[in-house]
């Protein structure tokens, strides 16, 4: 892993504030000249230089005063505090404030980072270009933080002295381990095993083909709703995010509520599947799973749930079946899913025509998108929390990350066939074709979500940076069945995995569905705790009558192949 070398005015010999301001301004101005057609807003550079000089001078004077007091017999002055944003854990340790040099280094870094971001905001360009520049600057700034380097991190230095160098030796051992495994350790992965202490809800694989295994879970109630529930998780991750531990498993919760639950466990694609397309994933996986669940349960209609891209796949499959005159869904649940990709948030910064063409040329006709590449990309959407935090802890301090089931799942990535991924990238994130009725054809049928007649429960997370909740709300304007929209607190994963017993977070409900998300929120009522009970009641209302729970898995033509969670989910990329 290559780390940028700190070359900011705060580091090295450029300690004079005026020199720092001049170097910062000249360096950025030169960079702007090299980027043809991009300029700063008039007067922005001069104003930011003046503000920078004032703040840098204040910080220098505070540091000088602190040094004078520490070097005298007088009562020491309070330690200067880096002007960190509230909650910035990088400089929260007292080691940063105990030393004037460390406090000054942190303070100048934060000032420089803030000024560079302000300069990026002043670039005269279209919004996407400006956001891309800002993202690049933020990535560089986060990587260049003095906390990331042993020579500049007083907390890591103190620990090295206290442990007589053992923390550095342990950090090097952990660095070598992570180099061999190909990713930064976010948790102690040795503490988890799929099927042993994650993905443990009892069940059996009752069908499989080359793209997926179909798991049926064992009922825990004497009676179940006659209409089963089919869950379609995202194919870019392993399904057990929905079945982590017994106390935070959405699968186990659904089973406990009298649902007969089936789930798609996606294959971790290898070279044998490198030619598979989006149509294959719809016809041979999602539609196939629907038909197998219908056959096993002997129900013409089932309830269906899709999570993230699983929701996009599921909705597309139902639209294809609707075009064929079939309505297999008695209800549809969409969790943090896109149907309208007009605003994809930060991910939009990575997608443009040139980038998509490059992907199509490299893997679009055959090949694999490695899961680790996707995992790394998503981690760098929140680099301080999901990258540099572990670089500092694992390597500089020699600390082992604690076991955490969600982060273990996060590191267990899944490969995708190149043609399938490229179709998805172009027709959703780039061109947003699925949102326009009939614009694109899948499995020989024009996709029109309006043809899906099922009632739908739409869930979004308020702090979701993968599927912004305003975009998830657009689904209410696309689907024509009776709809209920619920907004939960927290992010893409933590908002979804929120069991009632934890009594955490909250959710918002509004029976009206105005045209805009902001109007919906303005009229919404906040309720404490999980949204799961609300969904369970809604799902039960579409489950049909209660019948005796089946005593065995599958049926005469669907024998249990192996115990859940099956083989496919255990294959690591």
C-alpha positions in Angstrom: 0.0 0.0 0.0 1.5 3.3 -1.0 1.0 6.2 1.5 1.4 9.8 0.3 4.3 11.6 2.0 3.2 14.7 4.0 4.4 17.7 2.1 2.2 20.4 3.5 3.5 23.7 5.0 2.9 22.4 8.5 5.6 19.7 8.0 9.3 20.1 7.3 11.0 23.5 7.6 8.1 25.7 6.5 7.0 26.7 10.0 6.5 30.4 9.3 2.8 31.1 8.9 3.3 33.6 6.1 5.4 31.1 4.2 2.8 28.4 4.7 0.0 30.6 3.4 2.1 31.6 0.3 3.1 28.0 -0.4 -0.4 26.7 0.0 -1.8 29.3 -2.4 0.9 29.0 -5.0 0.8 25.2 -5.0 -3.0 25.1 -5.5 -2.9 27.9 -8.1 -0.3 25.9 -10.1 -2.4 22.8 -9.8 -5.4 24.7 -11.2 -3.3 25.9 -14.1 -2.4 22.4 -15.0 -6.1 21.4 -15.0 -7.2 23.0 -18.2 -10.5 24.8 -18.1 -10.8 24.8 -14.3 -10.5 28.0 -12.4 -11.3 29.3 -8.9 -14.1 31.7 -8.3 -12.9 35.3 -8.6 -11.3 36.6 -5.4 -11.6 33.2 -3.7 -7.9 32.5 -3.5 -7.0 35.9 -2.0 -9.8 35.6 0.6 -8.8 32.1 1.6 -5.1 33.1 1.8 -6.0 36.0 4.2 -8.1 33.7 6.4 -5.4 31.1 6.3 -2.7 33.6 7.4 -4.8 34.8 10.2 -5.6 31.4 11.6 -2.1 30.1 11.1 -0.6 33.1 12.9 -3.0 32.6 15.8 -2.0 28.9 16.0 1.7 29.8 15.9 1.3 32.4 18.6 -0.6 29.9 20.8 2.1 27.3 20.3 4.9 29.8 21.0 3.2 30.9 24.2 2.7 27.3 25.4 6.4 26.6 24.8 7.4 29.7 26.8 5.3 28.6 29.8 6.5 25.0 29.6 10.1 26.2 29.6 9.7 28.5 32.6 9.2 28.0 36.3 5.8 29.7 36.1 2.5 27.9 36.2 2.1 26.2 32.9 -0.5 27.5 30.5 -3.2 25.2 29.4 -2.1 23.0 26.5 -3.2 24.3 23.1 -5.8 22.1 21.6 -5.9 21.3 17.9 -8.9 22.9 16.2 -10.4 19.5 15.4 -14.0 18.9 14.4 -16.1 17.6 17.3 -15.7 13.8 17.4 -12.5 13.7 15.5 -10.9 10.7 17.1 -7.6 11.0 15.3 -6.4 13.7 17.7 -8.5 13.0 20.8 -5.6 11.5 22.8 -3.9 13.8 25.4 -0.6 13.0 23.7 -1.6 15.4 21.0 -2.1 18.3 23.4 0.6 17.5 25.9 3.3 18.5 23.4 3.3 21.9 21.8 5.0 20.5 18.7 2.4 17.7 18.3 -0.5 20.1 18.9 0.9 22.5 16.3 1.4 19.7 13.8 -2.2 18.6 14.3 -3.5 22.1 14.2 -1.7 23.0 11.0 -2.8 19.8 9.4 -6.4 20.5 10.2 -6.1 24.1 9.0 -4.5 23.0 5.7 -7.0 20.3 5.1 -9.9 22.6 5.7 -8.4 25.3 3.5 -7.8 22.8 0.6 -11.4 21.7 0.8 -12.6 25.3 0.8 -10.5 25.8 -2.3 -12.0 22.8 -3.9 -15.5 24.2 -3.2 -14.5 27.4 -5.1 -13.6 25.6 -8.3 -15.6 27.0 -11.3 -16.9 23.8 -12.9 -20.0 21.7 -13.2 -21.2 20.2 -10.0 -19.9 16.6 -10.7 -16.4 17.9 -11.5 -16.3 20.0 -8.4 -17.5 17.1 -6.2 -14.9 14.9 -7.8 -12.1 17.4 -7.0 -13.4 17.7 -3.5 -13.5 13.9 -3.1 -9.9 13.6 -4.3 -8.7 16.4 -2.0 -10.5 14.8 0.9 -8.9 11.4 0.2 -5.4 13.0 0.0 -6.0 15.0 3.1 -7.2 11.9 5.1 -4.2 9.9 3.9 -1.8 12.7 4.8 -3.0 13.1 8.4 0.0 13.2 10.8 -1.8 10.5 12.9 -1.1 8.0 10.1 2.7 8.2 10.4 4.8 6.9 13.3 7.3 9.9 13.1 4.4 12.3 13.7 2.1 10.3 16.0 2.9 11.0 19.7 0.4 8.4 20.9 2.1 5.6 18.9 5.5 6.9 19.9 4.6 6.7 23.6 3.3 3.2 23.2 6.5 2.1 21.5 8.5 3.5 24.4 6.2 1.9 27.0 6.4 -1.5 25.3 10.1 -1.2 24.6 9.4 -1.5 20.9 7.1 -4.5 21.1 4.2 -2.5 19.7 6.2 -1.7 16.6 7.3 -5.3 16.2 3.7 -6.5 16.6 2.5 -3.9 14.1 5.0 -5.1 11.5 3.8 -8.7 12.0 0.2 -7.6 11.5 1.2 -5.5 8.5 2.8 -8.6 6.9 -0.3 -10.7 7.7 -2.6 -8.2 6.0 -0.3 -8.0 3.0 -0.6 -11.7 2.6 -4.4 -11.8 3.0 -4.8 -8.8 0.6 -6.7 -6.4 2.8 -6.5 -4.4 6.0 -7.9 -6.3 9.0 -10.9 -4.5 10.5 -11.6 -7.3 13.0 -10.1 -10.5 14.3 -11.3 -12.7 11.5 -10.0 -15.9 13.3 -12.9 -15.5 15.8 -15.6 -16.2 13.2 -16.6 -19.0 11.0 -19.6 -19.1 8.6 -22.0 -21.7 9.9 -20.4 -21.9 13.3 -21.0 -18.5 14.9 -22.4 -16.4 12.0 -25.1 -17.6 9.6 -26.3 -20.1 12.2 -30.1 -20.0 11.7 -31.2 -23.7 11.2 -32.2 -24.6 7.7 -31.2 -26.6 4.6 -30.4 -26.0 0.9 -33.3 -27.3 -1.1 -32.3 -26.2 -4.6 -29.1 -25.1 -6.3 -27.8 -24.2 -9.7 -24.6 -22.6 -10.9 -25.7 -19.1 -9.7 -27.3 -19.6 -6.3 -28.4 -22.0 -3.6 -32.0 -21.7 -2.2 -32.1 -22.1 1.6 -35.2 -23.0 3.4 -35.2 -22.2 7.2 -36.7 -24.4 9.8 -39.9 -23.0 11.4 -39.8 -22.2 15.1 -43.5 -21.8 15.4 -46.2 -24.4 15.3 -48.0 -22.6 12.5 -46.7 -20.4 9.7 -48.3 -18.1 7.2 -49.3 -20.0 4.1 -47.5 -17.6 1.8 -43.7 -18.0 2.2 -41.2 -15.2 2.2 -38.4 -15.2 -0.3 -35.4 -13.0 0.6 -33.0 -11.8 -2.2 -29.9 -10.3 -0.6 -27.3 -8.3 -2.5 -25.1 -10.3 -4.8 -22.1 -8.1 -4.1 -21.9 -9.4 -0.5 -22.6 -12.6 1.3 -26.2 -13.1 2.5 -25.4 -13.5 6.2 -25.5 -9.8 6.8 -29.2 -10.8 7.3 -28.2 -13.7 9.6 -25.2 -12.6 11.7 -25.7 -13.6 15.3 -28.9 -15.0 16.8 -29.7 -11.7 18.5 -29.4 -9.5 15.4 -30.6 -11.9 12.6 -33.4 -10.6 10.4 -33.9 -14.1 9.1 -34.3 -15.5 12.6 -36.7 -12.7 13.5 -38.9 -13.4 10.4 -38.9 -17.1 11.3 -39.9 -16.3 14.9 -42.9 -14.3 13.5 -44.4 -17.3 11.8 -42.9 -16.8 8.4 -41.8 -19.7 6.2 -38.5 -18.2 5.0 -36.5 -19.0 1.9 -33.3 -17.2 0.9 -31.1 -16.8 -2.1 -27.4 -17.6 -1.3 -25.4 -16.2 -4.3 -22.4 -18.0 -5.8 -19.0 -16.4 -5.4 -18.3 -16.2 -9.1 -15.1 -17.7 -10.6 -13.8 -18.0 -14.2 -16.4 -20.6 -15.0 -19.1 -17.9 -14.7 -17.2 -15.0 -16.2 -19.6 -14.8 -19.2 -22.8 -14.5 -17.1 -25.0 -11.5 -17.8 -27.6 -9.4 -16.0 -30.3 -11.4 -17.9 -28.8 -14.6 -16.5 -29.0 -13.3 -13.0 -32.6 -12.4 -13.5 -33.8 -15.5 -15.4 -31.6 -18.2 -13.9 -31.5 -16.9 -10.4 -34.2 -14.6 -9.2 -37.0 -15.8 -11.4 -35.8 -19.4 -10.9 -35.9 -18.9 -7.1 -39.4 -17.5 -7.3 -40.6 -20.5 -9.2 -38.9 -23.0 -6.9 -40.5 -21.3 -3.8 -43.9 -21.4 -5.5 -43.5 -25.1 -6.3 -42.3 -26.1 -2.8 -45.0 -24.0 -1.0 -47.7 -24.8 -3.5 -48.6 -21.2 -3.4 -49.2 -19.2 -6.6 -48.2 -16.0 -4.8 -45.3 -15.4 -2.4 -44.0 -12.5 -0.4 -40.6 -11.2 -1.5 -37.9 -9.1 0.0 -34.9 -7.5 -1.7 -32.0 -5.7 0.0 -29.8 -3.2 -1.8 -29.0 -4.5 -5.3 -31.1 -7.5 -4.4 -34.0 -5.1 -4.4 -33.1 -3.9 -7.9 -32.7 -7.5 -9.1 -36.0 -8.6 -7.5 -38.0 -5.7 -8.8 -36.6 -6.2 -12.3 -37.5 -9.9 -12.2 -41.1 -9.0 -11.1 -41.3 -6.5 -13.9 -40.2 -9.1 -16.4 -42.8 -11.6 -15.1 -45.4 -8.8 -15.2 -44.7 -8.3 -18.8 -45.3 -12.0 -19.3 -48.7 -11.7 -17.6 -47.6 -13.1 -14.2 -47.9 -11.5 -10.7 -46.2 -13.9 -8.4 -45.6 -11.4 -5.5 -48.4 -11.0 -2.9 -46.2 -8.3 -1.4 -42.8 -6.7 -2.1 -40.3 -5.4 0.6 -37.4 -3.2 -0.6 -34.7 -2.4 1.9 -32.3 0.5 1.0 -32.7 -0.2 -2.7 -32.5 1.9 -5.9 -35.1 1.7 -8.7 -34.5 5.3 -9.8 -30.7 6.0 -10.1 -31.0 9.7 -10.8 -29.1 10.6 -7.6 -26.7 7.9 -6.4 -24.9 10.2 -4.0 -21.1 9.8 -3.6 -20.9 6.7 -5.8 -21.9 8.9 -8.8 -18.4 10.4 -8.6 -16.9 7.1 -9.8 -19.2 6.7 -12.8 -18.9 8.4 -16.2 -19.0 7.3 -19.8 -15.2 6.9 -20.1 -15.0 4.8 -16.9 -17.9 2.6 -18.0 -16.4 2.1 -21.4 -13.1 1.1 -19.8 -14.9 -1.5 -17.7 -16.8 -2.8 -20.8 -13.6 -3.1 -22.7 -11.8 -5.0 -19.9 -14.4 -7.3 -18.5 -17.6 -6.6 -20.3 -17.2 -9.5 -22.8 -16.0 -11.9 -20.2 -14.1 -11.6 -16.9 -14.6 -11.0 -13.3 -15.0 -8.0 -11.0 -13.1 -9.0 -7.9 -15.0 -8.6 -4.7 -12.0 -7.1 -2.9 -12.0 -4.3 -5.4 -15.6 -3.4 -4.6 -14.9 -3.8 -0.8 -11.9 -1.4 -1.0 -13.9 1.2 -3.0 -16.7 1.1 -0.4 -14.2 1.4 2.5 -12.6 4.5 0.9 -16.0 6.2 1.0 -15.4 6.5 4.7 -11.6 6.2 4.8 -11.0 7.5 8.4 -13.4 5.0 9.9 -12.7 2.0 7.6 -9.1 2.4 6.5 -6.8 4.8 8.4 -8.3 4.0 11.8 -7.1 0.4 11.3 -3.7 1.4 9.7 -2.9 3.4 12.9 -4.3 0.8 15.3 -3.0 -2.3 13.6 0.4 -1.2 12.4 1.5 1.9 14.3 0.2 0.8 17.7 0.4 -2.9 17.2 -3.2 -3.4 18.5 -5.3 -6.3 17.3 -8.8 -5.2 16.2 -11.5 -6.7 18.4 -13.9 -9.3 17.0 -17.0 -7.7 15.4 -19.4 -9.8 13.3 -20.4 -7.0 11.0 -16.8 -6.1 10.1 -16.0 -9.8 9.5 -18.9 -9.9 7.0 -17.6 -6.6 5.5 -14.3 -8.3 4.7 -15.9 -11.4 3.1 -16.3 -10.1 -0.4 -18.0 -11.7 -3.5 -16.8 -11.7 -7.1 -19.2 -10.8 -10.0 -19.2 -11.7 -13.6 -17.9 -8.9 -15.7 -20.8 -8.8 -18.3 -23.4 -8.7 -15.5 -21.6 -5.9 -13.7 -21.0 -3.8 -16.8 -24.7 -4.0 -17.8 -25.7 -3.0 -14.3 -23.2 -0.1 -14.3 -24.3 1.3 -17.6 -28.0 0.9 -17.4 -28.5 2.0 -13.8 -25.7 4.3 -12.4 -24.8 5.8 -15.8 -28.0 6.0 -17.8 -30.7 5.3 -15.3 -32.6 3.2 -17.8 -34.7 1.1 -15.4 -36.6 4.2 -14.2 -38.1 5.0 -17.6 -40.9 2.5 -18.5 -39.9 0.4 -21.5 -36.6 2.0 -22.1 -34.6 -1.2 -21.6 -35.3 -4.8 -22.3 -34.4 -7.6 -19.9 -34.9 -11.3 -20.7 -36.7 -10.2 -23.9 -39.2 -8.1 -22.0 -39.5 -4.3 -21.7 -39.0 -3.3 -18.0 -41.9 -1.3 -16.6 -42.1 -1.3 -12.8 -45.6 0.2 -13.0 -46.8 -3.3 -14.1 -45.9 -4.8 -10.7 -49.3 -4.9 -8.8 -48.0 -5.9 -5.4 -48.3 -3.7 -2.3 -44.8 -2.6 -1.3 -43.0 -1.8 2.0 -40.1 0.6 1.3 -37.4 1.1 3.9 -34.5 3.6 3.7 -31.8 4.7 6.2 -31.4 8.3 6.9 -27.5 8.4 7.0 -27.1 5.9 4.1 -24.2 6.9 1.9 -24.7 3.9 -0.5 -28.4 4.5 -1.2 -29.3 8.0 -0.1 -32.7 7.9 1.4 -34.0 10.7 -0.8 -33.3 8.4 -3.8 -34.9 5.4 -2.1 -38.0 7.5 -1.6 -38.3 8.0 -5.4 -39.5 4.4 -5.5 -42.8 5.6 -4.1 -43.3 7.6 -7.3 -42.5 4.6 -9.5 -44.4 1.6 -8.2 -48.1 1.7 -8.5 -49.3 -0.7 -5.7 -50.2 0.4 -2.2 -47.1 1.7 -0.6 -45.7 2.2 2.9 -42.4 4.1 3.3 -40.4 3.9 6.5 -37.2 5.9 7.3 -34.8 4.5 9.9 -31.9 6.1 11.7 -28.3 5.3 11.0 -26.7 4.0 7.8 -26.9 1.4 5.0 -26.2 -1.6 7.2 -26.7 -0.5 10.8 -30.1 1.0 10.0 -31.3 -2.3 8.5 -29.8 -4.6 11.1 -31.6 -3.1 14.1 -33.3 -5.8 16.2 -36.1 -4.7 18.5 -34.5 -6.2 21.7 -31.6 -3.8 21.4 -34.0 -0.8 21.8 -31.7 1.3 19.6 -32.2 4.2 17.2 -35.6 5.2 15.9 -37.7 5.3 12.7 -40.1 7.7 11.0 -43.5 7.0 9.6 -45.9 9.0 7.5 -48.9 7.4 5.8 -49.0 10.1 3.2 -46.6 10.0 0.2 -46.1 13.5 -1.2 -43.9 14.0 -4.3 -40.7 14.9 -2.5 -38.8 13.2 0.3 -38.4 16.4 2.3 -42.1 16.9 2.3 -42.6 13.4 3.5 -40.2 13.9 6.4 -41.8 17.2 7.3 -45.0 15.4 8.0 -43.5 12.2 9.5 -43.6 11.1 13.1 -40.6 9.7 14.9 -40.9 6.5 16.9 -38.3 5.1 19.2 -36.7 1.7 18.5 -36.6 -0.7 15.6 -38.8 -0.7 12.5 -38.8 -4.5 12.4 -42.1 -4.9 14.4 -43.9 -2.5 12.0 -42.6 -4.5 9.0 -43.5 -7.8 10.7 -47.1 -6.7 11.2 -47.3 -5.4 7.6 -45.9 -8.7 6.2 -48.3 -10.8 8.3 -51.2 -9.0 6.8 -50.1 -10.3 3.4 -49.1 -13.8 4.5 -52.5 -15.4 4.1 -54.0 -17.8 6.7 -51.9 -19.7 9.3 -51.2 -23.4 8.5 -49.3 -26.1 10.3 -45.6 -25.7 9.9 -44.0 -28.2 7.5 -42.1 -31.0 9.3 -39.4 -31.4 6.7 -37.6 -29.2 4.2 -38.6 -28.9 0.6 -40.9 -31.5 -0.9 -40.7 -34.8 -2.8 -38.9 -33.2 -5.7 -36.8 -30.8 -3.5 -34.8 -32.9 -1.0 -32.4 -31.3 1.4 -29.0 -31.1 -0.3 -27.0 -29.9 2.7 -27.5 -28.0 5.9 -27.7 -24.2 5.9 -25.8 -22.0 5.3 -24.6 -24.2 2.4 -21.3 -24.4 0.4 -21.6 -21.3 -1.8 -21.4 -18.8 1.1 -18.3 -20.4 2.4 -16.2 -19.7 -0.7 -14.0 -16.7 -0.1 -12.9 -14.5 -3.0 
